[in-house]
Every structure is written in structure tokens, then in C-alpha cells.
Amino acid sequence: MNLQPLLIAGAVIAGFITLWYVLGTVAGLLWTPRALVVAAVVSLLSVSLDAMLAADFFLVLLIWLDAGLAQRITVSREPLPAFSVGHAGEVTYRWNNTSRRRARLQIREVRPDILGGTQPPRALRIPPHSIGRETVPVVPVRRGRERGGAGGFVVDSTGPLGLGRHRMRVPLPWEVVVYPPLVSVRLRASVAEALRRREAGMKAVRRLGEGRLFESLREWVPGDDLRHIDWKATARRAKVITRQYEAERRQQVLLVLDTGRLMTADVGGVARLDFAVQAALELAYAAAQHDDNVGIMTFADGVQHFVAPERGRAGVRGVMDVLAEVQPKLVEPDYPGAFRYLAARNRKRALTVLFTDVIDRFASDALVANVATLRPRHLPLAVTLRNSELDAAAMQRPATPRDAFRKAAAEELLHAREEALGHMRRAGVLVIDVTPERAAQAVVAKYLDLKRRGTL
């Protein structure tokens, strides 16, 4: 058996594979399905090996020339909208074709991981000497911030004969922020605003107290603060006159998020911290609707972010920017350092809402001791997230010895947890202990109750 033709055919095939590898990886020149069909027809119709090799060489030359004539294009992205998790947005690209031929493109978009990563390929046609606008949907998969990271396109531009493609990599970095889910927040905020406007018709009750809003002058009586005596009015009236103040209606609300190891666990596939983020965002909207100043601090083994309380949209935007990128860390939180930082940066009385969790009294001693130091200057409110699975294990009726041990362990953990929460309550800290799913609703309801009773 003569093996020479087979060896020649194998060498030819290997040569073609090597050639196409070099052309594809180095020069970005590729064939198209049409070229493969032409190559198959040529192979079937060739009467000899020499004729097949000549035809294949000519076809390779055509593919090379065709791919070289493929149009080069440029792309830009229009200003990005605000993105939020669970809400589809849109982004518009402008594809510029400066050649005299229509551009036939097959594009694969590369996005940051928070926006879904690499996208399926799609076809695009751009007329000659024109700019094509392409609007595509963007569905964020998680919150976060991307600064000049991954982004761009892998573009295959087909030549005029449809035999060759020129592959180009077009970098287009993303500068994007994905915020927590905003739909439910805005819905609740609109309901709260409607209730606030409805209550605006009620008669306002002035609360006289230690606020800094001047209300009136009156004659001094024993027991009044000597610091409030108005000496000019006293001189004019020949009797001691004191200034009377009205309690301020605009309070400070400071959101404090513990991003340490206790917030890294998942609840139904969602990180515990994400529930705290959503609750903090809803509280920020509610505070802005009631004309309160709102700020935020996040910490783990150190303070990560601090935004001083501000009024209105500026305050909410500052909170949203922090909540968009905060992530849990598998470290022990530094409670003493965090609360020392807080005491130094925020001296004005504030409703300080701490989103955290506790295990038992001994493991949470640092938390309990440092939260209690906020009083009496601030009003501390601790929002702790219960473990639904632990509650279910403690409530179940054991059917096996294993279930009995599981139930006993769950009951012991819950008892230790209640001791820690009780210690905080006895230290004057308000506590909301709820499941993660109910955290947002519970903390907003508590805030509205405190506002209604004038506790702030």
C-alpha cells in the first residue's frame, strides 16, 4: 500500500491548520461558513490532488483578501442610566461606519460581572457613511461598582465576498454603579409621602424642650436653665427673662452597618448583608420623606465608609452610593474602633440604627458594651436578623435522637441570643429582632413610631 498520498494529504491538512491558527490568532483573519461550503465543493469537484491544492491555495488567498477588506468600525457608549438590581435598564451604543460599503458585523459584548459578564453574539448591519444606534437591555445581577474594569466587544467584520472575517477587539471600559433594588423603596416612599401629606392638615403640636429652635421669651422661674437667660431682655424689662426653645423637627438618622463575619451567611441564597442593605435604603428614603438628615457608616475590622447626615436627595444619594458597593468580610468586627470613630465624627444627637447580629452574650460583649456608650447623646436602635432555620429547629417535634440533639442545640443558641439582646435592652438600647425578610418593614415602622412619639 502506497502511503505517500496519505502523508501528503496529512501534511497539507496540518499546514492549513497551522496557517489558519496563525491567521486567526495573530492577524485576526478567519473564514466564514460560506468559505467552508466553497472549500467542500472544490474538494468534491477536484480531479486530482494537485488541482485540489491549487484551488485551496486560491481560496485561502481570496479569504485573506476578503477579510482584509472588511470594514473597520468604531463604537462609543452614550451616558449610562442608573442601574438597580432586579430592574432592566437600557444602554445605547453608537457604531460608526466611515467606509463606502455596508458593514456586516457579528459582535460579542463583554460586560463586567455585575452586569452579566460576556453576552451572547448578535448580528449588526451598519449602512455606509453612517452611524448606527443600537439599544440593548441590561439586567444587573448584583449590586456593586465598576471603575474602568472589563468591558468591550469582540467584533467579526465580514468582507464583501462573504468568505473572510476580520476579528477585532474593541475595548470600551465601564464606569457603572448598580444600586440595591429601588422599586419597592420608591413605592413605599410614595405611600409614606401620601400619608405625610394627609397628616399635614392636622394641627401641629409644638414640643418645648432642649432643641435649638427659638420659640419665645418668658419670665424666668426657679428650675429653668441659667444658660438660657436672655440678659438683654432682662435689662430692658427689669426682670429675669429666659429664652424658650422648641424641639427641632428635623432630626439626624445615622445608619451603621456591621459588615463583619456574622453578616456573611446566606439566607435562602441571599447574603444577610443584602437584607440589611435593603432595610437601610428603605429607612433612608423614609427619613428623607420626613425631612430628616440621613447619613451612613459601614465597618468590619475597620471603618470602611462614613457619610455625614445630610438633608433630602443629597443624603439619600450619599447612602445609596455606599450601599451599592459595601460587601461583607470574613473578619471579626472592631466595635470599639468603630464607635470611637462615630463619637468623634458625629456629635449631634441622632437616631443611630445599627444593623448587625448577635450569637450569645459573651461573644457579643464588645457589641453590647459599645452600643450602650451611645447613650445619652444618641438614641441607639439595634436591628438584629434572626435565623429562621434556627427558629424552625427549636420549634420542631423531634422524631429521632438526632432531631432531639438538633432541637436542644437550637434552643440553647436562641436562649443565649435572647440573653445578649436583653442585656442591650437593659442598657437602654432599642432592639428590633426580626427575620431578614421583615427587617425593612420593621425598621421603617419603628422609625415612624419614634417620630410620632417625639422620642428623637
C-alpha positions in Angstrom: 0.0 0.0 0.0 1.4 3.4 -1.1 1.2 5.8 1.9 2.7 8.7 0.2 -0.6 10.3 -0.9 -1.9 10.0 2.6 1.2 11.5 4.1 1.0 14.4 1.6 -2.7 15.0 2.4 -1.9 14.9 6.1 0.9 17.4 5.7 -1.3 19.6 3.6 -4.1 19.5 6.3 -1.6 20.2 9.0 -0.2 23.1 7.0 -3.7 24.6 6.6 -4.4 24.2 10.3 -1.2 25.9 11.2 -1.8 28.7 8.7 -5.3 29.3 10.0 -4.1 29.3 13.6 -1.5 32.0 12.7 -4.0 34.0 10.7 -6.7 33.7 13.3 -4.7 34.4 16.5 -2.2 36.9 15.2 -3.8 38.7 12.3 -7.5 38.1 13.3 -8.4 36.7 9.8 -11.0 34.0 9.9 -13.2 32.1 7.4 -16.9 32.2 7.2 -19.4 29.4 6.8 -19.7 30.3 3.1 -15.9 29.7 2.7 -16.3 26.3 4.2 -19.1 25.4 1.8 -16.9 26.6 -1.2 -14.0 24.6 0.1 -16.1 21.4 0.4 -17.5 21.9 -3.2 -13.9 22.4 -4.5 -12.7 19.2 -2.8 -15.5 17.2 -4.4 -15.0 18.6 -7.9 -11.2 18.4 -8.0 -10.0 15.7 -10.4 -6.6 15.4 -8.8 -4.6 16.3 -5.7 -2.7 19.0 -7.5 -5.9 20.6 -8.7 -7.3 20.5 -5.1 -4.2 22.1 -3.7 -4.2 24.8 -6.2 -7.9 25.6 -5.7 -7.4 25.6 -1.9 -4.5 27.9 -2.2 -6.6 30.3 -4.4 -9.5 30.1 -1.9 -7.1 30.9 1.0 -5.9 33.9 -0.9 -9.5 35.0 -1.5 -10.4 34.6 2.2 -7.3 36.5 3.2 -8.0 39.4 0.8 -11.7 39.4 1.7 -11.0 39.6 5.4 -8.5 42.3 4.8 -11.2 44.4 3.0 -13.7 44.0 5.9 -14.8 47.4 7.3 -13.2 48.8 10.4 -15.7 50.4 12.8 -15.6 52.4 16.0 -18.0 52.3 18.8 -19.0 54.6 21.7 -21.5 54.4 24.5 -24.0 57.0 25.4 -24.2 58.2 29.1 -25.4 55.4 31.3 -28.6 55.5 33.3 -28.8 54.5 37.0 -29.0 50.7 37.3 -30.5 48.8 40.2 -30.7 45.1 40.9 -33.8 43.4 39.6 -34.7 46.2 37.2 -33.9 46.0 33.5 -32.2 49.1 32.1 -31.0 50.1 28.7 -27.7 51.2 27.2 -27.2 52.7 23.7 -24.2 52.3 21.5 -23.2 54.4 18.5 -21.5 52.3 15.8 -19.6 54.5 13.3 -19.0 53.1 9.7 -16.8 55.5 7.7 -16.4 53.2 4.7 -18.3 53.2 1.4 -19.7 49.7 2.0 -22.2 48.3 4.4 -20.7 46.8 7.5 -21.8 43.3 8.3 -20.9 42.6 11.9 -21.1 39.7 14.4 -20.4 41.1 17.8 -20.0 39.6 21.3 -20.2 42.1 24.1 -18.1 41.7 27.3 -19.6 43.4 30.4 -18.5 43.5 34.0 -19.6 40.6 36.1 -22.1 42.7 38.0 -23.9 43.3 34.6 -23.9 39.7 33.5 -20.4 39.2 32.0 -20.0 38.0 28.4 -23.1 38.3 26.3 -24.4 36.0 23.5 -23.3 37.1 20.0 -25.6 39.3 17.9 -25.6 40.4 14.3 -25.5 44.1 13.3 -25.7 45.9 9.9 -24.4 49.5 9.5 -25.1 51.4 6.3 -22.1 53.1 4.5 -21.0 56.5 5.8 -23.4 56.4 8.7 -23.7 56.0 12.5 -26.0 53.2 13.7 -27.6 53.4 17.2 -28.1 50.2 19.0 -30.1 50.0 22.2 -29.7 46.8 24.2 -31.2 45.7 27.6 -29.0 45.4 30.6 -30.1 43.4 33.6 -27.8 43.8 36.6 -27.2 40.6 38.6 -25.9 42.1 41.8 -25.1 45.5 43.3 -21.6 46.9 43.1 -19.4 49.5 41.5 -17.1 49.1 38.4 -14.4 51.6 37.8 -12.7 51.3 34.5 -12.8 47.5 34.6 -13.6 44.8 32.0 -15.7 45.9 29.0 -15.7 46.0 25.3 -16.5 44.0 22.2 -15.2 41.1 20.1 -16.2 42.2 16.6 -16.2 40.0 13.5 -16.5 42.1 10.4 -17.4 40.2 7.2 -15.7 41.0 3.9 -17.5 42.0 0.7 -17.4 38.4 -0.8 -18.6 36.9 2.4 -15.7 34.5 2.6 -13.5 36.1 5.2 -13.9 37.8 8.6 -11.6 40.2 10.4 -11.8 39.8 14.1 -11.2 43.0 16.2 -11.2 43.5 19.9 -12.7 46.9 20.8 -12.1 48.0 24.4 -14.9 50.0 26.0 -14.4 50.1 29.8 -17.4 50.6 32.1 -17.8 53.2 34.8 -21.0 52.0 36.4 -22.8 51.7 39.8 -25.5 49.1 40.4 -27.7 50.2 43.3 -29.8 47.9 45.6 -33.4 47.2 44.4 -35.2 50.6 44.2 -38.7 49.7 43.0 -40.2 48.6 46.4 -38.3 51.5 48.1 -39.9 54.1 45.8 -43.3 52.5 46.2 -43.1 52.6 50.0 -41.7 56.1 49.9 -44.6 57.3 47.8 -47.1 55.8 50.2 -45.3 57.4 53.2 -45.3 60.7 51.4 -49.1 60.4 50.8 -49.7 59.7 54.5 -47.5 62.6 55.5 -49.4 65.0 53.3 -52.7 63.7 54.6 -51.4 64.3 58.2 -50.3 67.7 57.3 -53.8 69.0 57.8 -53.7 68.1 61.4 -52.9 70.8 64.0 -49.2 70.9 64.7 -48.2 70.4 68.3 -45.2 72.4 69.5 -42.9 70.4 71.8 -40.9 72.7 74.1 -37.6 71.2 75.0 -33.9 71.2 74.6 -33.9 71.9 70.8 -32.2 74.9 69.3 -35.2 76.4 67.5 -36.1 79.6 69.3 -39.8 79.8 70.2 -40.4 82.7 72.6 -39.3 84.7 75.7 -40.9 84.3 79.1 -40.2 85.2 82.7 -37.6 83.0 84.4 -38.9 80.6 87.1 -36.9 78.5 89.5 -35.7 75.3 87.8 -35.1 76.9 84.4 -31.6 76.5 82.9 -29.5 79.5 83.7 -27.8 79.2 80.4 -31.0 80.3 78.6 -31.3 83.6 80.4 -31.6 86.5 77.9 -29.6 89.2 79.6 -30.6 92.0 77.1 -34.3 91.3 77.6 -33.7 91.1 81.3 -32.1 94.6 81.3 -34.9 96.1 79.2 -37.8 94.6 81.3 -36.1 94.9 84.7 -36.9 91.2 85.5 -35.2 88.0 84.6 -36.2 86.7 81.2 -35.4 83.4 79.7 -35.4 82.1 76.2 -37.8 79.2 75.4 -36.8 76.7 72.7 -38.9 74.4 70.5 -37.8 70.9 70.0 -36.3 70.5 66.5 -38.5 68.7 64.0 -35.6 67.8 61.7 -33.6 65.0 63.3 -30.5 63.1 62.4 -30.7 59.5 61.3 -27.4 57.6 61.1 -27.3 54.1 59.5 -24.5 51.9 60.8 -23.8 48.6 59.0 -21.7 45.8 60.5 -20.1 44.0 57.6 -18.2 41.5 59.6 -18.3 37.7 59.6 -21.8 37.4 61.1 -23.3 39.1 58.1 -21.6 36.8 55.5 -24.0 33.9 56.0 -26.7 33.3 53.3 -30.5 33.2 53.9 -32.2 31.4 51.1 -29.3 32.1 48.7 -29.2 35.8 49.6 -26.5 37.2 51.9 -27.7 38.5 55.2 -26.0 41.8 54.5 -28.2 42.3 51.4 -31.3 42.3 53.6 -29.6 44.9 55.9 -28.7 47.0 52.8 -32.3 46.9 51.6 -33.7 47.8 55.1 -31.1 50.7 55.4 -32.1 52.0 52.0 -35.8 52.0 52.8 -35.2 53.7 56.1 -33.1 56.4 54.3 -36.0 57.1 51.9 -38.5 57.3 54.8 -36.2 59.7 56.7 -35.8 61.9 53.6 -39.6 61.9 53.2 -39.9 63.2 56.8 -37.3 65.9 56.2 -34.7 64.3 58.4 -31.0 64.3 57.7 -29.6 60.9 56.9 -26.1 59.5 56.8 -24.3 56.2 56.9 -21.2 54.4 58.3 -20.0 50.9 57.5 -17.3 48.9 59.3 -15.8 45.5 59.8 -12.2 45.3 61.1 -12.1 49.0 60.5 -14.3 51.8 59.3 -14.9 51.4 55.6 -17.3 54.3 54.8 -18.6 57.4 56.6 -21.0 59.9 55.1 -22.2 62.6 57.5 -26.0 63.1 57.7 -27.4 65.4 55.0 -30.8 66.5 54.1 -33.1 65.4 51.2 -31.8 63.9 48.0 -28.1 64.6 48.8 -28.4 62.5 51.9 -30.2 59.6 50.1 -27.7 59.7 47.3 -24.8 59.5 49.7 -26.4 56.5 51.4 -27.1 54.8 48.0 -23.5 55.3 46.8 -22.2 53.5 49.9 -24.8 50.7 49.9 -24.1 50.0 46.2 -20.6 48.8 46.9 -20.5 47.6 50.5 -19.5 43.9 50.8 -19.3 41.5 53.9 -15.8 40.4 55.1 -15.0 37.2 56.9 -13.3 39.1 59.8 -14.2 40.0 63.4 -15.8 43.4 63.6 -13.9 46.1 65.5 -16.7 47.5 67.6 -14.6 49.7 69.9 -12.8 51.3 67.0 -16.0 51.9 65.0 -17.9 53.5 67.9 -14.9 55.7 68.8 -14.8 56.9 65.2 -18.5 57.5 65.3 -18.3 59.5 68.5 -15.6 61.7 67.1 -17.3 62.4 63.7 -21.0 62.8 64.7 -21.6 64.8 67.9 -25.1 65.9 67.2 -27.9 63.8 68.7 -29.0 61.1 66.2 -31.1 58.0 65.9 -28.2 55.6 65.4 -29.5 52.4 63.7 -27.1 49.5 63.9 -27.7 46.6 61.5 -25.9 43.5 63.0 -26.4 40.2 64.5 -25.6 38.5 67.9 -24.8 34.9 68.8 -24.6 34.9 72.6 -23.9 37.4 75.4 -20.2 36.5 75.8 -19.5 36.6 72.1 -21.3 39.9 71.8 -20.0 41.6 74.9 -18.0 44.1 72.8 -21.0 45.0 70.7 -23.3 45.4 73.7 -20.8 47.5 75.7 -20.1 49.8 72.8 -23.6 50.3 71.6 -24.6 51.3 75.2 -22.0 54.1 75.1 -24.1 55.9 72.5 -26.5 56.9 75.2 -27.5 59.5 76.4 -26.2 61.7 73.5 -27.7 59.5 70.8 -30.7 57.2 70.6 -29.4 53.7 69.6 -31.5 51.2 67.8 -30.1 47.8 67.1 -31.6 45.8 64.2 -30.7 42.1 64.6 -31.5 39.5 62.0 -33.0 36.2 63.3 -32.1 32.9 61.8 -35.4 31.3 60.5 -33.8 27.8 60.2 -32.7 28.0 63.9 -36.2 29.0 64.9 -37.7 26.2 63.0 -35.3 23.7 64.5 -36.2 24.9 68.0 -39.9 24.6 67.3 -39.9 21.1 65.6 -41.0 18.0 67.4 -38.1 15.5 67.3 -38.7 12.2 65.7 -35.2 10.7 66.1 -32.4 11.1 68.7 -30.6 13.3 66.1 -33.6 15.6 65.9 -33.6 15.8 69.6 -30.0 16.9 69.8 -30.6 19.4 67.0 -33.6 20.8 68.8 -31.7 21.1 72.1 -28.8 22.9 70.4 -31.1 25.3 68.7 -32.9 26.1 71.9 -29.6 26.7 73.7 -28.4 29.1 70.9 -31.7 31.0 71.0 -31.6 31.3 74.8 -28.0 32.7 74.6 -29.1 35.1 71.9 -32.0 36.4 74.0 -29.7 37.0 76.9 -27.5 39.2 74.7 -30.5 41.1 73.4 -31.9 41.5 76.9 -28.5 42.9 78.0 -28.7 45.5 75.3 -32.3 46.4 76.2 -31.4 46.9 79.9 -28.5 49.2 78.8 -31.1 51.5 77.1 -30.7 50.3 73.6 -33.8 49.8 71.5 -33.8 46.4 69.8 -35.7 45.1 66.7 -35.1 41.3 66.4 -36.8 40.1 63.2 -36.3 37.7 60.3 -34.2 39.2 57.4 -37.3 39.3 55.1 -39.1 41.6 57.6 -36.2 43.8 58.5 -37.1 46.7 56.1 -40.7 46.9 57.1 -40.0 46.6 60.8 -37.3 49.3 61.0 -39.3 51.8 59.0 -42.3 51.2 61.2 -40.2 51.7 64.3 -38.7 54.9 62.9 -42.2 56.3 62.2 -43.3 55.3 65.7 -40.4 57.2 67.3 -41.2 60.2 65.1 -44.8 60.1 66.2 -44.0 60.0 69.9 -41.3 62.6 69.6 -38.6 60.3 71.1 -35.9 61.6 68.8 
